[in-house]
Amino acid sequence: CKIWNVETMEEMKGVQFLKKPISVAWNHDGSLLAVATDEGVHLMNVETWKRTHTVAKGWVSSVTFSPEGRYLAATSRGTVTVTLWDVSGGTPYMKGTLKGH
């Protein structure tokens, strides 16, 4: 998997994923990248491309940041459960099940 700079159309060097990404999301200021895999969600510092911490374990099918970047929403494969994670501490903030889906 590669990440490209859309302004320069050059591959961003130093990016290495341990597992194939299922879903990715950038935070509001572009400093963090959330990478969902079959092992969980890893937050990566974009300047160093180092993992800051893992906020979810197991298969995660989709991730997105809240508008201000404080929380990360993650959905699990085959479920209708959404977990909000506090990005700064990597801890669960809220978990809920979607009704009618």
N, C-alpha and C positions, 0 to 999 in steps of 0.2 A: 504494500500500500504506500502511495506517495502523496505528499501534499505539495501543491503548487501555489506560488505567489501569482495571483491573477493580474497584478499590475505589471510585473516584469515577465510573466510567463516562464519563470525559472523554477525548477524543483527546489524546495526548501531542504537544505542539507541538515543532517543530524537527527532527523525524525526516524525513530525506530519503534515499532509496535511489537509487543511480545506476542500478541494474538491478532488475528484478522479482525478489524473493526466491523461492528454491526451497525452502529450509529455514532455520529460525532456531533458536537455542538461547541461553538465558541461562546465565551462569556461576553458581556456588554462592551468591554474595552479591549477585547482581543488578547488579553494576557494569559488566559487559561483555555485549554481545550479539554473537553470531556470526551473520553473514548469508551464506548460500551463494547464489551466483548462477551463471549460465552462464559467468562470467569468473573465478570463484574464491571464496574465503571472506574476508570482511572482518570484522575485529573493531572494534566501535564502543564508545567510552566513553559510558555511558548518561547521565552528567551533562551532557555537552556535545553528544552525538550526533555527535561527530567520529570519523572512522576513525582507529584507532591504528596498524594495519598490516594487511597482507594476508598470510594464511598459506598459501594454496593458489592455484594458477593453474588455469584451465580449469573445465569443468563439474563441479560438486560436487552430488550429489543429496541428501545427508543429513549433518547435523552434530550432535554432542553433546559436552558437556564431561564430563571425569572428575569424580567426586564432590567432590574438593577444588579443582577449577578449574584445576589446573596444566596439563592437557593437553586438546586438542580432537581428537576423532576425526572424520574426514571420509571419506566414501565417494564414489567417482567414478561417474558415470553409465555404466551398461552393463558395469561390471566388478565383480569380487568383491574388490577391493583396498581395504583400510582403512589410512589414514595417521594416525598420532598426531603432533600438532604441539605443540611446547613453546610455550605461550601467551605467556610473558614475552619470548621472543626471536623468535617467529614462525618457528622453524626446525623441520624434520622431526625427530621423535624416533625413530619406528619405523614401518616399512611392512610390511604382510603381506597375504597372499592367503588368503581363507577357503576351506577345502577342503569339498567335498561340497555346495556351494550352487549 
